Amino acid sequence: MMNTIEKLRVELGERAYEILVGPRLIERAGNEILPLLRRRQVVIVSDETVAGNYLAPLRDSLSEVGIAHHAVLLPSGEETKDLDHFGRLAEDILAIGIERGTMLVALGGGVVGDVTGFAAATLLRGIDFVQIPTTLLAQVDSSVGGKTGINTRIGKNLIGAFYQPRLVLADTETLTSLPRRELLAGYAEIVKYGLIRDAAFFAWLEAEGGSVCALAPAALRRAVMTSCAMKAEIVAGDEREEGDRALLNFGHTFGHALETETGFSSRLLHGEAVALGMVLAFDFAARLGLAAAAEALRVRRHFEDSGLPTHMADFGLAATPADRMIAHMSKDKKVRDGRIALILPRRIGEVFVMKEAPLDRLREFLAEAAA
Ligand SMILES: NC(=O)c1ccc[n+]([C@@H]2O[C@H](COP(=O)([O-])OP(=O)(O)OC[C@H]3O[C@@H](n4cnc5c(N)ncnc54)[C@H](O)[C@@H]3O)[C@@H](O)[C@H]2O)c1
């Protein structure tokens, strides 16, 4: 049982693809990728940290089945998603002498996945790519669904494309080298799926979340599979985020404001911001009488028990003026015509879009949350 690999399919017609979840998938990557190739050439894109651990086994696995491979390495971290790095990456890949049949392979976290996906979407007007996500966040969220992109000085992820991978290989063994803080940030996105549409999954996480974060194989596999299945289903129904896919942004408007306040730095990781954002969304919904206070408390407790932040003060964000938070929230992508739309819960397992949040109530709430 220990080495069980599970599979699921993202149903997108001719762009459908499989997600494989389980340990030691990198060692099988060559075999899994080979049938998808039009030309026996792949270019691996990775970051320096991940490459140190996993590039050699990936290269070995490709060599074993006769696939020629090159690797381009990027510095680790969010800075890698800027236009300068992207330009250099694109030229490095082109300089290798790729053709339309060449496959890119993204080996790394969400940063590598987003950049590589965007390179695949644009180089030679589009070539195939495979995702091998190595962070928990990338395995349960960013590698699935085909959002690719890079950052600009004006804002994050503002240049990009919807472009689906041909295959996702989520090798759960790679998570053993992931720093605990990064692991917990990814766990927050797992909890998100329970909160937005599966109360039973949330209840399971309350019982088994400790095992998931301790990387117990069966619990981890179930958490990753359930998350990917939910994301796959939502994406299959709304690939370009014109409807339900937006619900995946639960916690993100508050979270984005917190990340803006901390300068998108390692002071507050994206998943931590989302965890805190979901706690704030529940508390605000309880304040508005839309959700029960007891449910909001249950959510806060679970994040606390998991070791995730639940108070703005945890990040030195106490005393952040409410007006500044609101200004940050107004710049979020989900803002239309100066109104702040918020995804709010009705209960654990059900969220909805409130198109125009009451600003005075929000200001009052944020002033207290930062106290
Ligand atoms: N496309 C999407 O749908 C989507 C969704 C959510 C987030 N994102 C994007 O994902 C990015 C965040 O992704 P992330 O949290 O994976 O960050 P990341 O890719 O920066 O990885 C975090 C850190 O962990 C290191 N790392 C990665 N795998 C490791 C491993 N197995 N062992 C040890 N260290 C490892 C990396 O080098 C990096 O320093 C953001 O840019 C965000 O915008 C995209």
The ligand as an SDF file (V2000), in Angstrom:
LIG
                    3D

 44 48  0  0  0  0  0  0  0  0999 V2000
   -1.3040   28.9990  -11.0920 N   0  0  0  0  0  0  0  0  0  0  0  0
   -2.0800   28.9380  -10.0460 C   0  0  0  0  0  0  0  0  0  0  0  0
   -3.2500   28.5280  -10.1310 O   0  0  0  0  0  0  0  0  0  0  0  0
   -1.5470   29.3330   -8.7090 C   0  0  0  0  0  0  0  0  0  0  0  0
   -2.2830   29.0660   -7.5520 C   0  0  0  0  0  0  0  0  0  0  0  0
   -1.7250   29.3890   -6.3140 C   0  0  0  0  0  0  0  0  0  0  0  0
   -0.4750   29.9890   -6.2540 C   0  0  0  0  0  0  0  0  0  0  0  0
    0.2170   30.2470   -7.4080 N   0  0  0  0  0  0  0  0  0  0  0  0
    1.5500   30.8450   -7.3700 C   0  0  0  0  0  0  0  0  0  0  0  0
    2.4070   29.9240   -6.7380 O   0  0  0  0  0  0  0  0  0  0  0  0
    3.5050   30.6430   -6.1830 C   0  0  0  0  0  0  0  0  0  0  0  0
    3.7810   30.0890   -4.7990 C   0  0  0  0  0  0  0  0  0  0  0  0
    4.1040   28.7220   -4.9090 O   0  0  0  0  0  0  0  0  0  0  0  0
    4.9340   27.9580   -3.7790 P   0  0  0  0  0  0  0  0  0  0  0  0
    4.3410   28.2560   -2.4590 O   0  0  0  0  0  0  0  0  0  0  0  0
    5.0710   26.5620   -4.2140 O   0  0  0  0  0  0  0  0  0  0  0  0
    6.3090   28.7660   -3.7840 O   0  0  0  0  0  0  0  0  0  0  0  0
    7.7540   28.4940   -4.4380 P   0  0  0  0  0  0  0  0  0  0  0  0
    7.6630   27.8750   -5.7530 O   0  0  0  0  0  0  0  0  0  0  0  0
    8.4980   29.7750   -4.3090 O   0  0  0  0  0  0  0  0  0  0  0  0
    8.3770   27.4470   -3.4100 O   0  0  0  0  0  0  0  0  0  0  0  0
    8.6030   27.8400   -2.0610 C   0  0  0  0  0  0  0  0  0  0  0  0
   10.0500   27.5770   -1.6390 C   0  0  0  0  0  0  0  0  0  0  0  0
   10.2280   26.1790   -1.4330 O   0  0  0  0  0  0  0  0  0  0  0  0
   11.3460   25.7000   -2.1750 C   0  0  0  0  0  0  0  0  0  0  0  0
   11.0220   24.3220   -2.5210 N   0  0  0  0  0  0  0  0  0  0  0  0
   10.1610   23.8980   -3.4790 C   0  0  0  0  0  0  0  0  0  0  0  0
   10.0300   22.5710   -3.4180 N   0  0  0  0  0  0  0  0  0  0  0  0
   10.8340   22.1360   -2.4140 C   0  0  0  0  0  0  0  0  0  0  0  0
   11.1110   20.8630   -1.8660 C   0  0  0  0  0  0  0  0  0  0  0  0
   10.4910   19.7530   -2.2930 N   0  0  0  0  0  0  0  0  0  0  0  0
   12.0210   20.7800   -0.8620 N   0  0  0  0  0  0  0  0  0  0  0  0
   12.6140   21.9130   -0.3800 C   0  0  0  0  0  0  0  0  0  0  0  0
   12.3730   23.1440   -0.8340 N   0  0  0  0  0  0  0  0  0  0  0  0
   11.4850   23.2550   -1.8610 C   0  0  0  0  0  0  0  0  0  0  0  0
   11.4960   26.6570   -3.3130 C   0  0  0  0  0  0  0  0  0  0  0  0
   12.8060   26.6930   -3.8040 O   0  0  0  0  0  0  0  0  0  0  0  0
   11.1000   27.9830   -2.6730 C   0  0  0  0  0  0  0  0  0  0  0  0
   12.1790   28.5380   -2.0000 O   0  0  0  0  0  0  0  0  0  0  0  0
    3.1240   32.0910   -6.2000 C   0  0  0  0  0  0  0  0  0  0  0  0
    3.8660   32.7540   -7.1960 O   0  0  0  0  0  0  0  0  0  0  0  0
    1.6480   32.0900   -6.5620 C   0  0  0  0  0  0  0  0  0  0  0  0
    1.2660   33.2250   -7.3010 O   0  0  0  0  0  0  0  0  0  0  0  0
   -0.3040   29.9260   -8.6250 C   0  0  0  0  0  0  0  0  0  0  0  0
  1  2  1  0
  2  3  2  0
  2  4  1  0
  4  5  1  0
  4 44  2  0
  5  6  2  0
  6  7  1  0
  7  8  2  0
  8  9  1  0
  8 44  1  0
  9 10  1  0
  9 42  1  0
 10 11  1  0
 11 12  1  0
 11 40  1  0
 12 13  1  0
 13 14  1  0
 14 15  2  0
 14 16  1  0
 14 17  1  0
 17 18  1  0
 18 19  2  0
 18 20  1  0
 18 21  1  0
 21 22  1  0
 22 23  1  0
 23 24  1  0
 23 38  1  0
 24 25  1  0
 25 26  1  0
 25 36  1  0
 26 27  1  0
 26 35  1  0
 27 28  2  0
 28 29  1  0
 29 30  1  0
 29 35  2  0
 30 31  1  0
 30 32  2  0
 32 33  1  0
 33 34  2  0
 34 35  1  0
 36 37  1  0
 36 38  1  0
 38 39  1  0
 40 41  1  0
 40 42  1  0
 42 43  1  0
M  CHG  2   8   1  16  -1
M  END
$$$$
